[in-house]
Amino acid sequence: MAEPNWVQVLQVMHSAEYPYFNAPDERTFPENHLFTAGAGLSQGEAFAAFRYLETVGLIEYQERHDRYWITEKGFNVIHDRELANQQQELIKQQNRTNQKLALLTVFIAISALAQAVVALQEALTLNLKLVALGSLIVTVAIFIGSSKFELLDGVTGS
């Protein structure tokens, strides 16, 4: 989101080498003026932003110096905006970190699910082997048992 023109002009004033500026001669600034070149604004946009800053009390004209200065309120606005921008950047970084952690968590969950499926397959394979072995033992036992009964039937008098 682009900053409003008045913010751009105020930031240019704040970051300039000197904290004061000459009053504009006309309703515009020269094309090479710091407000037009530095803020990337047209002459009319820079002039309108400059006048807005003066109207809301972020800059003031001091007659004894014949220059405009940033007021305490102006410095506070700049400071508050810088803090807000830093906080927004921190929130963006936290959101990116949270997204990465969520993706990593999903990857770990999928890995754990895959391991559980493999373990279940191994357990089922082992269970099937045990069931098959048990079935074989029961079958052998039945076969042996039935053979004994046949033998006994033959001995007892058939």
Buried (B, 14 or more C-beta within 10 A) or exposed (E): EEEEBBBBBBBBBBEBEEEBBEEBEEEBBBEEBBBBBBBEBBBEBBBBBBBBBBEEEBBBEEEEEEBBBBBEEBBEBBEEBEEEEEEEEEEEEEEEEEEEEEEEEEEEEEEEEEEEEEEEEEEEEEEEEEEEEEEEEEEEEEEEEEEEEEEEEEEEEE
